[in-house]
Amino acid sequence: MKTILVTALLFIGNIAFAGDCSLTTTRVACPGKDDAALKPYDMQKVHTPKKPEKAADEAACLKIAESSSKIIRKGTLAEKSVTAKFDGKDLGKTFADKAECK
């Protein structure tokens, strides 16, 4: 019982101290693929979600930004870059990925 309580308190404590990690993503669509690449983002090339991610600290926020920068839908996006702000502070780093257009 004590183990469960301690684990629960640690988990709740981590959530309570998490900060806002706001990501701004810039996407460059492959030629002729604007609809497929940008439709999920209301056709915006630069997109910042209204609800920020939660991160424990600046380093965790940067890790989220780095993993978010990877192009998953290859063939629709030529370039993707992500910048991050932690609790409103610009972290000054841009993560980018490029892919070939088919």
C-alpha positions as CSV (number, residue, x, y, z in Angstrom):
1,M,0.0,0.0,0.0
2,K,2.8,2.4,0.8
3,T,4.5,1.7,-2.5
4,I,1.3,2.6,-4.4
5,L,0.9,5.8,-2.4
6,V,4.5,6.9,-3.0
7,T,4.3,6.1,-6.7
8,A,1.0,8.0,-7.0
9,L,2.5,11.0,-5.2
10,L,5.6,11.0,-7.4
11,F,3.4,10.8,-10.6
12,I,1.1,13.6,-9.4
13,G,4.1,15.7,-8.4
14,N,5.7,15.4,-11.9
15,I,2.4,16.5,-13.5
16,A,2.0,19.4,-11.2
17,F,5.4,20.9,-12.0
18,A,5.3,20.3,-15.8
19,G,5.5,23.4,-17.9
20,D,4.0,24.3,-21.2
21,C,6.0,23.3,-24.3
22,S,4.6,25.2,-27.3
23,L,5.8,24.0,-30.7
24,T,5.7,26.0,-33.9
25,T,5.9,23.8,-37.0
26,T,6.7,25.0,-40.5
27,R,5.9,22.7,-43.4
28,V,6.9,22.9,-47.0
29,A,4.8,20.7,-49.2
30,C,6.1,18.8,-52.3
31,P,5.0,20.4,-55.6
32,G,1.3,19.7,-56.2
33,K,0.9,18.2,-52.8
34,D,-0.3,21.2,-50.8
35,D,-3.8,19.8,-50.1
36,A,-2.5,16.4,-48.8
37,A,0.3,18.0,-46.8
38,L,-1.5,21.0,-45.3
39,K,-5.1,20.1,-45.0
40,P,-4.8,18.6,-41.5
41,Y,-3.4,22.0,-40.4
42,D,-6.1,24.2,-42.0
43,M,-3.8,24.8,-45.0
44,Q,-1.4,26.7,-42.8
45,K,2.3,26.4,-43.6
46,V,3.2,27.6,-40.1
47,H,1.1,26.0,-37.3
48,T,1.1,26.3,-33.6
49,P,-1.4,24.0,-31.8
50,K,-3.7,25.9,-29.4
51,K,-3.0,23.4,-26.6
52,P,0.8,23.1,-25.7
53,E,2.5,19.9,-24.8
54,K,3.5,19.3,-21.1
55,A,7.2,19.0,-20.4
56,A,9.2,18.6,-17.1
57,D,11.8,21.1,-18.2
58,E,13.5,22.8,-21.2
59,A,15.5,19.7,-22.1
60,A,12.3,17.6,-22.2
61,C,10.6,20.3,-24.4
62,L,13.6,20.2,-26.8
63,K,13.3,16.4,-27.0
64,I,9.6,16.8,-27.9
65,A,10.4,19.3,-30.6
66,E,13.1,17.1,-32.0
67,S,10.9,14.1,-32.3
68,S,8.1,16.2,-33.8
69,S,10.4,17.5,-36.6
70,K,10.6,14.1,-38.3
71,I,8.7,13.8,-41.6
72,I,6.4,10.9,-41.3
73,R,4.3,11.3,-44.5
74,K,7.2,11.1,-47.0
75,G,6.3,12.1,-50.5
76,T,3.9,14.9,-49.4
77,L,6.3,17.1,-47.4
78,A,9.7,18.3,-48.7
79,E,10.7,20.1,-45.5
80,K,9.6,20.4,-41.9
81,S,11.0,22.5,-39.1
82,V,10.0,22.8,-35.4
83,T,10.9,25.5,-32.8
84,A,9.9,25.3,-29.2
85,K,9.1,27.7,-26.3
86,F,9.0,26.5,-22.7
87,D,6.7,28.5,-20.5
88,G,6.9,31.3,-23.0
89,K,10.7,31.3,-23.3
90,D,12.1,30.8,-26.8
91,L,14.6,27.9,-26.6
92,G,16.5,29.2,-29.6
93,K,16.9,25.9,-31.4
94,T,15.3,24.7,-34.7
95,F,15.0,21.1,-35.6
96,A,14.5,20.3,-39.2
97,D,14.0,17.3,-41.6
98,K,13.9,17.0,-45.4
99,A,12.6,14.4,-47.7
100,E,12.5,13.7,-51.4
101,C,9.4,14.4,-53.3
102,K,8.0,11.7,-55.5
